[in-house]
Amino acid sequence: MKTYHAIAWLAEGKLRLIDQRRLPQELVYCDYTDYDKVAVAIREMVVRGAPAIGITAGYGMALAALYSSAPDTDALRTELRSADAVLRAARPTAVNLFWALDRIQRRVADPALDSVAAIREAVLSEAHAIYAFEEASNFRIGQNALPLVPDRARIIHHCNTGPLATGEYGTALRVITAAHEAGKDVFAYVDETRPRLQGARLTAWELEQWGVPYSIIVDGAAAHIMRTVGIDLCVVGCDRIAANGDTANKIGTYSLALAAKAHNVPFYVVGPTSTIDMALATGDEITIEQRPAEEITRFETCQIAPAGAPATNPAFDITPAAYITAIITERGVVYPPFTENLARL
């Protein structure tokens, strides 16, 4: 059973994050009182995972309010709009970032908040509510997924979608840990997830905390494992789901979906409804973050490609809805046709 908290608000007015770049070698906590530094933490992947980014941004706004020296409500609201812009620019793909910041801004705009103290209290309260929503959603996701996981299931999981990525229970990883807690004797094959190895570094570490048996595989081994070992289902998270079900997730998700389709393996996208963006008709409208070439050409301090070698490094890809068996949310399991059923949800 896990004992760690990836994100925590401290009573003395600090935000505490696990530095996920240091795992699994070291469990290091970083404390923040400056929203600018929170934005850097999001951008540099101290914290990552769509729900966790949203939670962190909400607390970043709470820090902006708490440590502001604004003399009145108009000045504070102006400062909070500036903080919002900084946090909003930290990463472009995960919709939870914008969802959380929109919630904070709607709360701040309430004319009933007629003092600096009232705004500060309201922003922190909304940040706590965002965390609580994700925590409750994660737990319900695991319950909703249980009927889809057979006893002794062999499951492929991509990237990292546990508490490190979501705040408390996890999304796609919660499918696995909930089944484990229910006594289903599951086994996880963990995609290493190049280039930042979130699977090998983070998911493997989290599964050890939960006591779930697993084996790490290279990303390119998934189809081979499906054909030779047999896989009962694949589970992946999501950074944004368009209205038609097209899903943006960590690079390599699309390849896994194609392999699953070829081997008749159910492919489940797992995430809270905060990740669904009904304003986007299809995945073609989702911005794909391009990250530095050094993430591919170097590993930590080791140069693994010729010096100066060019590299293309999209952080995410789009899995078309046609390759998705169902989308598991806290409100239930959504099956095709996604355009109709996501709207109904």
N, C-alpha and C positions, 0 to 999 in steps of 0.2 A: 504494500500500500504506500502510496506516495506521501512524503512529508514536506515537500518543498512548495513554495509559492513563487511563481514567476514574476508576479506583479503584486506590490503591496503598498498601501498608503499608510504612512507612519503617523502616529498621534502628534508628533512634533512638527508636522507640516512638511514632510518629505515624501517623495516617490521613490520606492526601492524596486529595482529591476535585477533579475539574474542576467549577468552578461553572458549571453548565449554563444558568443564567439569563443569563450574560454572552455566550454564544455567539450568533451567529458573529462578533460585532464584536471580542471579546477572548477569548483563551485564558488563563483565570485559574485557578490552583490554590489551594485552601484546605487548611490543615493543622489537624488536630484532635487534642487530647489529652483531651477531656472528652466523655463519652457523652451528657450533656444537650445539648451543642451539636450532636452528631451527630443526635440526635432532631430538633432544630430544622432541621438541614440536610435531613433527609428530609421533614419537614412543609412546609418552604418551597421545596422542589424544587430545592435545590442539586444533589441527586442524585434521579433519578426513573427509572422503569422497574422492573417487578416483580423480576427477578433482581438488578439492581443494588441495590435497596432491601434485599433479603435479605442480600447480601454486606456492605453497609454496616452493617447492624444487627449482623451477626456481629462485625465489627471494632469496633463500638461497645461490645459486651460485652467484647472484649479490652482496650479502653481502661479500662473500668470495673474490670476485674481488675488491670490493670497499675498503675493510679494509686490503688488503694485503700490505705488505711492500716489496714485490718483486722488485728487482732493474731493471729487464729487462723482456722481453716477455717470454723467455724460463723459467725463474724462476716462473713467474706468471702462465704459462700454467701447470707447474708441481704442483703448489699449488692447482690449480683448479681441477686437476685430483684427488688429495687427498680429496678435499672437495666433489667431485662427489662420491667417494667411501663411505664416511661417510653418505651422504644423501641417497645414493642408498640402504644402509643397514638398513635404518630406519624402513621400513615395506616391506614385501616381496610379497604381493598379488596384490596390485593395479598397473596395467600396466601403468597408467598415470604418476606415479613417474618416471619410466624408460624412457617413451616417452619424458617427459619434459627434463630430464637430457641429453638424447641423442641429443635433439635439441640444447641445450646449448653447448654440446661438439662439435657438427658439426660447430657451429658458431665460437667457440674459435679456431678451427683448421684452419680457413681461413688464408692463408699466407699473405693476404693483410692487416691484422691487425698487423701493424709493430711497435706499441708502447703500453706501459702499459695502457695509457689513452684510446687508441682505443679499446683494449680488454675490459676494464671496461665498456665503453659505449656500446659495442656490446652485452655484457652479459646482461646488464640491458634492452637494447632494445629488446632482445629475450625474456626475462622474461615478459616484458609488452606484447609482441606479443602472448605469451602463454595464458596470462590472457584474452586478447582480443579475441583469438580464442574460448576459453571456453565460454565467455560471449555471443558471437554471435551464437555459436552452441546451447547453452541453449535456446536462444530466438527462433531460428528456430525449435528446437525440439517441443516447445509448439505449434507453428503454424502447424507443420506437424501432430501433434496428434489431433488437434481439430475435424477433421471429424470422429474420432474414439470414441468420447465422446458424448453420447446422451444427450438431455436436461434432467435435473433433475436426472442426473446419480448418483448412489451410488457406491463409489469406495473404495477398500481396498488398502492402501499404507503401505509398509514395510520399516522399518528403517528411515533414514533421507536422503533426496536427494534434499533438497532445496538449497537456496543460501549459507547456512552454509557449505554445502558439495561440492559446485561446484564453488563458487566465486561470482555469480551474480543472475541468475534467477532460477537455479535448473534444474534437469533432470526429474525424475519421478514425483516429486512434481510440476514441471512446467506444466505437463499435467493437473494437477488439477487447479493451479492458472490461467493458460491461459484460461481454460474453464470458470472459475469464472469471469475473466475479460470480457469474451465474452458474459456474461449474461446467462450461461447455468444452473445456480442454482444447482450446484453440492454439494454433501455431502460426506465427507471423513471419513472412518473408519480407525483409526490410530493404527496399531499394536504397542504395547509398545516396542517391540524389546529387549528382554532379551539378554545378562545380563546387558548391559550398558544403556538400556532404551532410545536409541536415538529417538525412536518414541514418547514416552510419554514426554520426556524432550525437545527435539529439534523440531520435526515436529509439535507437538501441539503448541509450542511457535511461530514457523514461520507461521502457518496457522492463528494464531491470528493476526500477523502483517499484513497479507494479507486480513483479514476479511472473511475467508472461514469457513463455519460451519463444525464441526467435532465432533467425539466421539472417545475416546481412548478405545481400546479393548486389552485384554491380547492376546498374540500370539496364544494360544491354542483355542481362540474363533472364529477364522476366518471361519472354516468350519460350525460352528453353525450359524453364521451370514449369510453365503451364503444360507443355507438351510431355515432359518426362516424369514429373512428380505428380502433377494434377493440382489444380487450384480451385477452390470452391467459390471465391469471390475476390474482387479487388475493391479497395476503398481508398478514396483520395479526398482531400479537402477542396476548398474553393476560395479564391480571392474575390471573384465577382461572377455572378450568374446573370446572364441576360434574360429578357422576358421569354425568349424561345427555348431556354435551357442550355444554350451554348455557355461553356464554363471556362473562365480563366483560372489556371492553377499553375503551380511550379512547373518549370520546363521539364519535359519528359512525360507529363501526364497524357498528352495526346498519343504518344508512342505506346504507352501502356494500354490505353483504350483500344487502339488498333489491334494490339496483340490479343487482348481479351475478346474482342469481337471475332477474331480469327479462330479462337479456341473455345467459343461459346461459354465464356466465363462471365458471370454477371459483374457489371462495372457500376459501382455506386459512387456518386458524388455526395459528400456529406458536409453540411454546414447550417448555421442558423439563418433564419429569414433575413437577418440584417445584412447578409451577403448577397441577397437577390436585388438586382437593380432593374426594376420594371421600366425605368426611363430609357433603357437601351433595348432596341428591338432584337439585335443579334450580337454575337460575339465580335463581329467585324468592327463594332464601334468601341471596343474596349482598348484603352491605351496599354501597350505592352512596354514595361520598363526595360530599358537597355542599361546593363550594368558594366562596370569597367572590364576591359580586356584582361587585366591582371588576375582576375578571379579564375581565368582559364589557364593563362600562361604561367602562373606561379601557384605554388601551394605553400601558404604561410611565407617563410623566407626563402623557399627553394624555387629557383627558376626551372621550370619543366619544359619550356619551349624555347626555341632560339630567341635570343635577345631582340626585342623589337618586333617579334612576330605579330601580325594582325590577328584579331580574334573578334568574332561576333558573339555577343553574350546576352541574348534575351533572357530575362528572369522568369518569364511565364510563357505559356502557349495557350491556345484556345482549343478545347475539345468540343467538336460539334455535338449537338444534342442527339443526333442519330446514333452515337456510340455510347450513350449513357442509358443504363438500364432503369435507374430511378435516382431521384434526389431525396436524401434523407434529411429532414429538418426537425426542429422541435415541435412543429405543428402536425407532423405526420410524414408519411412517405409519399412522394409525388411521382407518378408514372406519366409516360407520354399519353396524349399529346401535351407537351410542356406549355405551349403557348396558352392553351385553355386552362390547364390545371394549376399552373403557377399563378395565373390571374385569379382563379377561384380561391387558392390558398391565401 
